[in-house]
Amino acid sequence: MLTLRYDPTTEIKSPIPKIDINQINNRSDAYPFPKDIERELRSIIKNNVSRLDPKRISLALSTGVDSNLMLSLIRDEYPKLDIKCISVSFDETSEAKYAKKIAESKDTDFSHVSIDNPIKDLPLLISIIKEPRWNLYQYYFIEKSKQFSNVLFTGDGGDELFGGYTFRYNKFLKLFTQDDNWKQRACSYLDCHERDWVPDQEKIFGENVRFDWSSIYALFRVYFDNQLDPLDQVFLADYNGKLIYDFVPTNDKFFNHFGVTGLSPLLDHKIIDMSFKIPPHVKFDRKSGTGKIQLREILSNLNSKNIADTKIGFGMDLKRLWSRNAKEIVTSTLSKASIFRDKIINRDFYEGSIKKIDETQDVRYISKMLQLLSLEIWYKMFVTFEVSTKYML
């Protein structure tokens, strides 16, 4: 959890299937085209709307391709359906104003949720998720959607299935060589997720926790110890990792908490199967660095476009968050932390990281301090029972 942001060794009930290497090895030369994907997405949307028959739906909207595509397809199929678009931001430099333009262009209502201090809500969010996580922005748009409808559409899955993490692909391909063994490829893959860990990661843990990078690398062996295209290996690791163990179960817990039916057509089993039949070069153009090529083509044919293609995706400015309120909350909460007392986390690492942030404003260490804060809250709630689930910071 403190190195990958999720734990792939746990048993979870995932609503989406795992994908194995054989599904890619058995890929034929005839792969789905954008028109095939669009046809299936329309069918999924119509089946769900027909089944649920909502008077109004909510839709989580950013300025990215995925949510824009969902909105365009739903509006095209249902010109009169009452749609409430919801965008969440954590600072003034948000993409909400662009998302509002997209919503208005499709004749939908728009609601903007602005969260000044998401850290103060961590105890509540962790009590629902029951895991030591801090980046739980989903809570806010799911909570807001409940005010309008019990049905919420999202564009989840587009990045993992259709090649949206272009900055990671570019970095991985630069690090990659044909002579690399699986361990070197796994290491390169983790280098592309460097905000999840810090250079001195092994110093985080106390005497009662053993940490070994080799055990982390071994979790990815199945994805990189094969003859697949290097980007197919990355797609497999992304899908079978963060999507299955982090994003999807976290969303589901919030959906269940609020009694909301969450629908992500891009994560329908048929779309997942179609996506892995598509070769990487069709999803991601290495020369231009453009991803989600097929989804973009569908969107273009719908006379739609994402107005600001520098999608933030409900993200937040960690430096700003730290200086405004996170530092005070972290240092006051962890001053006498149980995770130090019980030698789970090394206090010296924590204190050194606080100084490092003061000197460099390194966002990787800010993220790690927020992870430790989440761990402390979770530990006291569910391990030592020192605080109740109604605990407040």
CORLIN-V464418 format. One record per residue. OMEGA is omega in degrees with one decimal (NA if undefined). Layout:
omega
OMEGA
OMEGA
//
This chain:
omega
-177.3
-178.8
-179.0
-174.8
174.8
-179.4
-177.7
179.6
-178.1
174.4
179.0
173.4
-177.1
177.3
177.5
-174.8
169.9
177.7
178.5
-174.2
-176.9
179.0
177.7
178.2
-178.2
-179.5
178.8
178.7
179.5
-178.3
-178.5
175.4
179.4
-179.7
177.4
178.9
179.5
-179.9
-179.0
178.1
177.8
-179.6
179.0
179.7
-178.2
179.3
-179.0
179.2
178.1
-177.8
-175.0
178.6
-178.1
174.4
178.4
174.0
171.3
178.1
176.8
-171.4
167.2
178.0
-178.8
-176.2
-168.0
-178.6
176.8
178.4
179.4
179.8
-177.7
-179.7
-180.0
-179.8
179.3
179.4
-175.2
-176.1
-175.1
-176.9
178.1
-176.7
176.3
179.1
-176.2
176.0
-179.1
175.7
-176.0
176.5
-174.9
-176.6
-174.3
176.0
-174.2
-177.6
177.1
177.6
178.7
177.5
178.2
180.0
-178.9
179.4
178.6
176.6
177.5
173.8
-177.5
177.5
-179.0
177.3
179.7
-177.5
-177.2
-174.9
-179.0
-177.0
-177.9
-179.2
-174.4
179.6
178.6
-176.6
179.6
178.1
178.3
-175.8
-179.2
174.5
-178.3
178.9
176.7
-176.3
-172.3
-176.0
-177.1
-178.2
-169.8
179.8
175.7
176.1
-178.7
-177.3
-179.5
179.3
-173.3
-173.7
173.7
-179.3
-178.7
174.7
174.6
175.6
-177.2
175.3
-176.8
-179.1
-176.3
-173.9
-172.1
170.9
-177.6
-177.0
-170.6
-179.4
177.9
-179.9
179.7
-179.3
-179.2
-178.5
176.6
-179.7
-171.9
167.9
-177.8
-178.0
-179.1
170.8
-174.6
-177.7
177.5
178.1
177.0
178.0
178.0
178.5
179.4
175.1
179.2
176.4
-169.0
178.2
179.3
-178.6
-179.0
-175.9
178.3
-176.7
-176.3
-179.2
-176.4
-162.8
-179.9
-174.5
-175.1
178.6
176.3
178.6
-178.7
-179.8
-178.6
179.3
176.1
178.9
-176.0
178.5
-176.1
-175.8
-176.7
-178.0
-173.2
179.3
-177.1
-176.2
-179.8
169.5
-177.3
178.9
172.2
177.6
179.2
178.9
178.2
-178.8
178.8
-176.3
-176.8
180.0
-173.1
-176.8
-176.3
-172.8
-177.2
-170.2
-174.5
179.9
177.4
176.7
-176.9
179.4
177.4
176.6
-179.5
-179.5
-176.5
-178.5
-179.5
173.6
-179.6
-177.7
174.2
-177.2
180.0
177.9
171.7
-175.7
-179.0
178.8
177.0
179.7
179.2
-174.4
-178.7
171.4
-177.1
179.1
-175.1
-175.6
177.0
178.9
-171.5
178.4
-175.3
-177.8
-177.5
-176.9
-178.2
177.9
178.7
-174.3
-177.4
177.8
177.7
179.7
176.9
-179.1
179.1
-179.9
177.1
-178.1
178.6
173.5
175.6
-169.1
177.0
-172.9
171.4
-172.5
173.5
176.0
178.8
-179.8
-178.5
177.9
-174.2
178.9
179.2
179.5
-178.3
-176.1
-176.1
-176.5
-174.0
-178.5
-178.5
-179.2
-178.8
-174.9
179.6
-178.5
-175.0
-178.0
176.9
-171.5
176.6
179.9
172.3
-178.5
-176.6
173.6
172.2
-179.6
-179.1
-179.3
179.7
176.8
179.8
-177.7
177.1
179.8
178.0
178.0
-179.4
178.2
178.3
-176.4
-170.0
-174.6
-178.3
-175.3
178.4
179.3
173.7
178.0
-178.8
177.5
177.0
174.5
179.2
175.5
179.1
178.9
179.5
179.7
-179.9
-177.8
-179.4
180.0
-165.8
179.6
-178.1
179.6
178.5
177.4
177.8
177.6
176.3
178.7
178.9
176.2
NA
//
